């Protein structure tokens, strides 16, 4: 099998010839890994590549400053949705303090007037070329648009505010969520039309030991919208594989995600859920990504413990596949390079 054929077969639970090793690294680990490869000759090629999103016309940071009406410390950036990000420490480079431009909104008309990114007439050329290049290299082309509906919306409104809007059935919630969903549909359709193998959507809807909101609230506000996004992509390309990301405990939401059209659930954190139980309950309807803890095994285990965890979880999934065994989140600076190598080698050696 080619890498792409093997990947699809794992996702569809139709067996496999080899296990791909996939992970995301912090800059500290990436530097250590590069040094290790140079010193040892160790070879590794990622099985997948992220494909660029559609280019959008965005309002200038200066435009968004009017919605914040405050000054920020040096190094703060404002993204295309107007969310301000104050930087954290070098170790937690991907963690920022966010400021919400819609925090003080009181009327849905303010939401409709807000300058969201404009994808109208966006040129998909670089997206098409990236997908072509990935396939020429036998790599999985991934349309990565996590923070799809819920997270993208509360990043602008503030989580507490948007939760309150939803519980009070305030029209502001409909306005924000609908506008974000419409943009997500446009992006998903472009990815599907141009030939990605995977559409990677998702929003964090779980916490360490409980769900973030009630099932009732989720089904009323979020499930219909993520279903629309997934349906739009699958209408164009029924063979596209949909990954859904949420950190934390999400077991009660899994049946809803299956109904929404999710094919692969990411990341199944062992600190929050037991893979054996989840696989027994849903392994005939759903595939999985992750299962190797980045709060536990990867930073604090031994290389042998990493190897055992990889083999254990692959044995649970069985000969049909259905598991892309991988670290559950970004590998942070405290992860020993020996554990990363042990993970890659375990994937290569498993049969």
C-alpha positions in Angstrom: 0.0 0.0 0.0 1.0 3.6 -0.5 1.0 5.9 2.5 -2.3 7.4 1.3 -3.9 4.0 0.7 -2.7 2.7 4.1 -4.0 5.9 5.8 -7.5 5.5 4.3 -7.6 1.9 5.1 -6.9 2.6 8.8 -9.5 5.3 8.9 -12.1 3.0 7.4 -11.1 0.1 9.6 -10.2 -2.2 6.7 -6.7 -3.2 7.9 -3.2 -1.8 7.4 0.3 -2.6 6.3 2.1 -0.2 8.6 1.4 2.4 11.3 2.1 6.0 10.5 3.9 8.1 13.2 2.5 11.6 13.5 3.1 14.3 16.1 3.2 18.1 16.7 6.3 19.6 18.3 7.0 22.8 20.3 10.0 24.7 18.9 12.2 23.4 21.7 11.5 19.8 20.8 11.7 20.5 17.1 15.2 21.9 17.5 16.3 18.8 19.6 14.8 16.5 17.0 16.6 18.2 14.2 19.9 18.0 16.1 19.3 14.3 16.8 18.6 13.5 13.2 21.8 15.3 12.1 23.9 13.6 14.7 22.5 10.1 14.2 21.3 10.0 10.6 17.8 9.1 11.9 15.2 9.4 9.1 11.7 10.7 9.5 9.1 12.1 7.0 5.7 13.3 8.3 2.9 11.1 6.8 0.8 14.2 6.3 1.0 18.0 5.6 -1.3 20.8 6.4 -2.8 22.6 3.4 -3.1 26.4 3.5 -6.5 27.8 4.2 -8.2 30.1 1.7 -6.7 33.5 1.7 -9.1 36.0 3.3 -9.4 39.8 3.2 -9.2 40.9 6.8 -9.6 44.2 8.4 -6.4 45.9 9.7 -5.3 45.5 13.3 -5.9 49.2 13.7 -9.6 48.7 12.7 -10.0 46.2 15.5 -8.4 48.4 18.1 -11.6 50.4 18.2 -13.4 47.3 19.4 -11.0 46.7 22.3 -10.5 50.3 23.4 -7.4 49.5 25.4 -3.7 49.4 25.1 -1.7 46.1 25.0 1.7 45.1 26.1 4.5 44.8 23.6 4.4 41.7 21.4 0.6 41.5 21.3 -0.9 40.5 18.0 -4.4 40.9 16.6 -5.7 38.0 14.4 -8.0 38.2 11.3 -11.0 37.8 13.5 -10.0 40.8 15.7 -9.0 38.7 18.8 -6.0 40.2 20.6 -3.3 37.8 21.8 -0.9 38.8 24.5 2.1 36.5 24.5 2.9 34.0 27.2 6.4 32.7 28.2 8.8 31.1 25.7 7.9 27.7 27.1 4.2 28.2 26.6 4.6 30.0 23.3 1.3 28.8 21.9 -0.6 30.0 25.0 -1.8 33.6 25.0 -4.0 35.8 27.0 -6.9 36.7 24.7 -9.0 39.8 24.6 -12.5 39.6 23.1 -13.6 42.3 20.6 -17.3 41.5 20.9 -17.3 41.3 24.7 -19.4 44.5 25.2 -21.9 43.9 22.3 -25.5 44.2 23.3 -27.3 43.9 20.0 -27.1 41.3 17.2 -26.8 44.2 14.7 -23.4 44.9 16.1 -22.4 41.3 15.2 -23.7 41.6 11.7 -21.7 44.9 11.2 -18.5 43.4 12.6 -15.7 43.0 10.0 -15.2 39.2 9.8 -12.7 37.8 7.3 -14.0 37.9 3.7 -13.4 34.8 1.6 -15.4 36.1 -1.4 -13.5 35.5 -4.6 -10.6 34.0 -2.7 -7.9 32.5 -5.0 -7.5 28.8 -4.2 -4.4 28.4 -6.3 -1.9 27.9 -3.5 -4.3 25.5 -1.8 -4.6 23.5 -5.1 -0.8 23.5 -5.5 -0.1 22.4 -1.9 -2.5 19.4 -2.3 -0.9 18.4 -5.6 2.5 18.6 -4.0 1.4 16.5 -1.0 0.0 13.8 -3.3 3.1 13.7 -5.5 5.1 13.0 -2.3 2.5 10.3 -1.2 1.6 12.5 1.9 -1.9 13.0 3.3 -3.3 16.4 2.5 -5.0 17.8 5.6 -7.4 20.8 5.6 -6.8 21.9 9.1 -9.6 24.2 10.3 -9.9 23.4 14.0 -11.6 26.0 16.3 -14.4 25.6 13.8 -17.5 27.0 15.4 -17.6 27.1 19.2 -14.0 28.2 19.9 -13.9 30.6 17.0 -17.1 32.2 18.3 -16.2 32.4 22.0 -12.7 33.8 21.1 -14.5 36.9 19.9 -17.3 37.1 22.5 -15.7 35.5 25.6 -16.7 32.1 26.8 -18.7 33.2 29.8 -20.6 35.8 27.7 -21.4 33.3 24.9 -22.4 30.6 27.3 -24.8 33.1 28.9 -26.1 34.2 25.5 -26.8 30.6 24.7 -28.6 29.8 27.9 -30.7 32.9 27.7 -31.3 32.2 24.0 -30.1 35.7 23.2 -30.2 36.5 19.4 -26.5 37.6 19.8 -25.6 33.9 20.1 -27.4 33.0 16.9 -25.7 35.9 15.1 -22.2 35.0 16.1 -22.5 31.3 15.7 -24.3 31.6 12.3 -21.7 34.0 10.9 -18.8 31.8 12.0 -20.6 28.7 10.7 -21.1 30.3 7.3 -17.4 31.1 7.0 -16.5 27.6 8.1 -18.7 26.1 5.4 -17.0 28.2 2.7 -13.6 27.0 3.9 -14.6 23.4 4.2 -16.2 23.4 0.7 -12.9 24.8 -0.8 -10.8 22.1 0.9 -13.2 19.4 -0.3 -13.5 20.7 -3.8 -9.7 21.0 -4.2 -9.0 17.4 -3.0 -7.8 17.2 0.6 -7.8 13.7 2.0 -8.7 14.9 5.5 -10.9 17.7 6.8 -9.7 18.4 10.4 -12.4 20.3 12.3 -13.1 20.6 16.0 -13.7 22.6 19.1 -12.7 21.9 22.7 -16.0 20.8 24.3 -14.5 18.7 27.1 -12.6 19.4 30.3 -10.3 17.1 32.3 -13.1 15.2 34.0 -16.4 16.5 32.7 -18.0 18.0 29.6 -17.9 21.7 29.1 -21.6 22.2 28.7 -24.8 20.1 28.9 -25.7 17.8 26.1 -28.9 19.8 25.7 -27.0 23.0 25.2 -24.6 21.3 22.8 -27.4 19.8 20.7 -29.3 23.0 20.5 -26.5 25.3 19.6 -23.4 23.5 18.3 -24.3 20.1 16.9 -26.5 21.4 14.1 -23.8 23.9 13.0 -20.9 21.5 12.9 -23.2 19.0 11.1 -23.7 21.7 8.4 -20.0 22.2 8.0 -19.3 18.5 7.7 -22.3 17.9 5.4 -21.1 20.7 3.1 -17.7 19.0 2.6 -19.1 15.5 2.2 -21.7 16.7 -0.3 -18.7 17.7 -2.5 -16.5 14.8 -1.7 -18.2 11.8 0.1 -14.8 10.1 0.5 -13.2 12.9 2.5 -12.2 11.8 6.0 -13.4 14.1 8.8 -11.3 14.3 11.9 -12.8 16.1 15.0 -10.6 17.5 17.7 -11.6 18.1 21.3 -9.3 17.9 24.3 -10.6 16.5 27.5 -13.5 14.2 28.5 -16.1 14.1 25.7 -17.6 10.6 26.1 -21.3 11.8 26.3 -20.8 13.8 23.1 -19.5 10.9 21.0 -22.8 9.6 19.7 -23.7 13.2 18.6 -20.3 13.5 16.8 -20.9 10.3 14.9 -24.4 11.5 13.9 -22.7 14.8 12.7 -20.5 12.9 10.3 -17.2 12.6 12.2 -15.0 9.7 11.0 -12.0 10.0 13.4 -12.1 11.4 17.0 -9.0 13.1 18.3 -7.2 12.8 20.7 -8.7 10.3 23.3 -6.6 11.6 26.2 -5.8 8.6 28.6 -5.9 11.0 31.5 -9.5 11.8 30.7 -10.9 8.6 29.0 -10.0 5.0 28.8 -9.4 4.0 25.2 -10.4 0.4 25.8 -13.8 1.4 27.0 -14.3 4.0 24.2 -13.2 1.5 21.5 -15.5 -1.2 22.9 -18.5 1.2 22.8 -17.9 2.9 19.5 -15.0 1.2 17.6 -17.4 -0.3 15.0 -18.6 3.2 14.0 -15.7 5.5 14.7 -11.9 5.6 14.3 -9.5 7.4 16.6 -6.4 9.5 16.7 -4.1 9.9 19.8 -4.2 7.8 23.0 -0.5 8.5 24.0 -0.7 10.9 26.9 1.2 14.2 26.7 0.4 14.9 30.4 1.9 11.6 31.5 3.6 9.0 29.3 5.4 11.3 26.8 7.0 13.7 29.3 7.4 11.4 32.3 7.5 7.8 31.1 10.5 5.8 30.0 11.1 4.9 26.3 10.0 1.3 27.2 6.8 2.7 28.7 6.1 4.7 25.6 6.6 1.6 23.4 4.3 -0.5 25.6 1.6 2.2 25.5 1.8 2.3 21.7 1.6 -1.5 21.4 -1.2 -1.8 24.0 -3.5 0.6 22.2 -2.8 -0.8 18.7 -3.6 -4.2 20.1 -7.0 -2.9 21.4 -7.8 -1.5 18.0 -6.9 -4.8 16.4 -6.1 -5.9 12.9 -8.8 -3.8 11.3 -7.1 -0.6 12.4 -9.1 2.4 13.3 -6.4 4.0 15.4 -3.8 6.5 14.4 -1.7 6.1 17.5 -0.1 9.4 18.4 0.7 11.8 21.2 -2.5 13.5 22.3 -1.2 17.1 21.9 1.8 19.2 21.2 5.1 17.8 22.5 6.2 20.4 25.1 9.8 21.1 26.1 9.8 18.6 29.0 9.4 15.6 26.6 12.7 13.7 26.4 13.9 13.2 22.8 14.4 9.6 23.7 10.6 9.2 24.2 9.9 10.7 20.8 12.3 8.3 19.1 10.7 5.4 21.1 7.3 6.4 19.8 8.4 6.6 16.2 10.2 3.3 16.4 7.3 1.6 18.1 5.0 2.6 15.2 7.6 1.3 12.7 8.0 -2.0 14.5 4.4 -2.8 15.2 2.8 -5.6 13.2 
